[in-house]
Amino acid sequence: MVDERSDSGNINVFKLKAKYNEPGLLKDASRVARRINRKAAGHRAILGFIKRFGHDITQEAHIAWYEDELSTYFEEEKFNDARLSKLYRDIHDDIYLKNANMFNAGIIKMIQKSS
């Protein structure tokens, strides 16, 4: 459930209902936020696995995961090619910037560089 009275602690912090008047959008955005949050929380194990390849492909692997998992584009140049790409990327960036543990450092740098 989305508590529309709350300004924090749920998907309403993005003020989606005011920006997008579409049935089911808040539920969909909440689902996307949960997927991204699970990825941010589990990044340590994934990072350890990737580093076994001998070179850092973390950013490429993350973008591939993002585009496959969310069925949309990560890169800003492609936002117009898929519906809600910008919305999902904003959710992604917010979650990662708030989950600033050392295992997410590479992803955070990538976000900051694109800003």
Phi and psi in degrees as a GROMACS rama.xvg file:
@    title "Ramachandran Plot"
@    xaxis  label "Phi"
@    yaxis  label "Psi"
@TYPE xy
-101.288  122.169  VAL-2
-89.089  102.167  ASP-3
-70.5215  -14.1886  GLU-4
-79.6312  -20.3285  ARG-5
-83.3844  140.858  SER-6
-97.7426  -4.93916  ASP-7
-151.44  163.51  SER-8
86.9899  -0.097636  GLY-9
-154.857  -176.724  ASN-10
-66.951  -14.407  ILE-11
-64.4858  -17.3679  ASN-12
-59.0905  -22.9384  VAL-13
-85.636  -5.24867  PHE-14
54.4024  41.4602  LYS-15
-66.0883  -36.9048  LEU-16
-62.7715  -35.2147  LYS-17
-72.3885  -31.125  ALA-18
-87.619  -34.3606  LYS-19
-129.805  108.492  TYR-20
-96.2222  74.9557  ASN-21
-136.538  129.104  GLU-22
-58.9223  134.31  PRO-23
83.8362  -6.54676  GLY-24
-67.3177  -42.0254  LEU-25
-62.9553  -39.6233  LEU-26
-64.4128  -42.5709  LYS-27
-64.7913  -43.402  ASP-28
-63.9621  -37.0947  ALA-29
-64.6834  -40.5977  SER-30
-62.5462  -43.8446  ARG-31
-62.7329  -43.5437  VAL-32
-61.1236  -40.1197  ALA-33
-63.114  -43.143  ARG-34
-62.003  -46.126  ARG-35
-66.4205  -40.2472  ILE-36
-63.2562  -41.2001  ASN-37
-61.6566  -40.6155  ARG-38
-64.4323  -45.0732  LYS-39
-62.4236  -38.585  ALA-40
-72.1608  -30.9906  ALA-41
-99.0983  11.0318  GLY-42
-63.0245  -27.4227  HIS-43
-58.7567  -48.8756  ARG-44
-64.8659  -41.245  ALA-45
-65.3629  -43.5643  ILE-46
-60.7212  -42.6154  LEU-47
-60.8048  -40.4602  GLY-48
-65.7542  -46.1289  PHE-49
-62.9466  -38.6175  ILE-50
-66.5365  -17.3942  LYS-51
-65.1832  -18.2777  ARG-52
-74.2636  -9.76515  PHE-53
93.1382  -9.85962  GLY-54
-144.724  158.246  HIS-55
-85.3094  107.907  ASP-56
-113.685  24.1296  ILE-57
-56.4776  -48.2107  THR-58
-65.599  -44.1291  GLN-59
-62.6397  -41.5168  GLU-60
-66.2981  -38.0823  ALA-61
-65.6646  -44.5736  HIS-62
-62.6921  -41.5709  ILE-63
-62.5691  -43.934  ALA-64
-59.8561  -48.9907  TRP-65
-56.358  -51.0341  TYR-66
-67.5421  -35.1332  GLU-67
-73.0103  -46.6226  ASP-68
-68.2714  -39.3642  GLU-69
-102.493  -3.75495  LEU-70
53.0306  44.6076  SER-71
-152.625  179.9  THR-72
-98.2462  145.098  TYR-73
-88.936  -39.7745  PHE-74
-75.2406  135.124  GLU-75
-59.435  -32.5923  GLU-76
-62.5164  -21.7696  GLU-77
-103.419  4.4318  LYS-78
-55.5164  -35.8693  PHE-79
-73.1741  -11.7241  ASN-80
-85.6655  -11.4742  ASP-81
-144.081  137.281  ALA-82
-61.8085  134.666  ARG-83
69.5843  13.1809  LEU-84
-57.3008  -45.4971  SER-85
-65.3612  -42.3175  LYS-86
-59.2059  -49.6783  LEU-87
-63.6149  -38.7681  TYR-88
-66.6673  -37.8985  ARG-89
-63.1124  -41.4216  ASP-90
-62.5441  -47.3779  ILE-91
-55.6376  -51.7318  HIS-92
-62.9077  -41.1969  ASP-93
-62.2027  -44.4514  ASP-94
-63.8246  -46.9493  ILE-95
-67.3198  -38.288  TYR-96
-68.7484  -26.3926  LEU-97
-85.9742  -21.0383  LYS-98
-103.791  67.4868  ASN-99
-86.7298  46.441  ALA-100
-78.1577  162.535  ASN-101
-61.8611  -24.1658  MET-102
-76.8044  -15.9638  PHE-103
-99.8143  6.97393  ASN-104
-57.0807  -43.2054  ALA-105
-63.6707  -39.2895  GLY-106
-69.731  -41.2391  ILE-107
-62.3046  -42.4554  ILE-108
-60.7298  -40.8685  LYS-109
-63.5926  -40.6671  MET-110
-65.3709  -46.872  ILE-111
-65.0289  -35.5212  GLN-112
-66.5798  -33.9244  LYS-113
-82.6473  -11.4055  SER-114
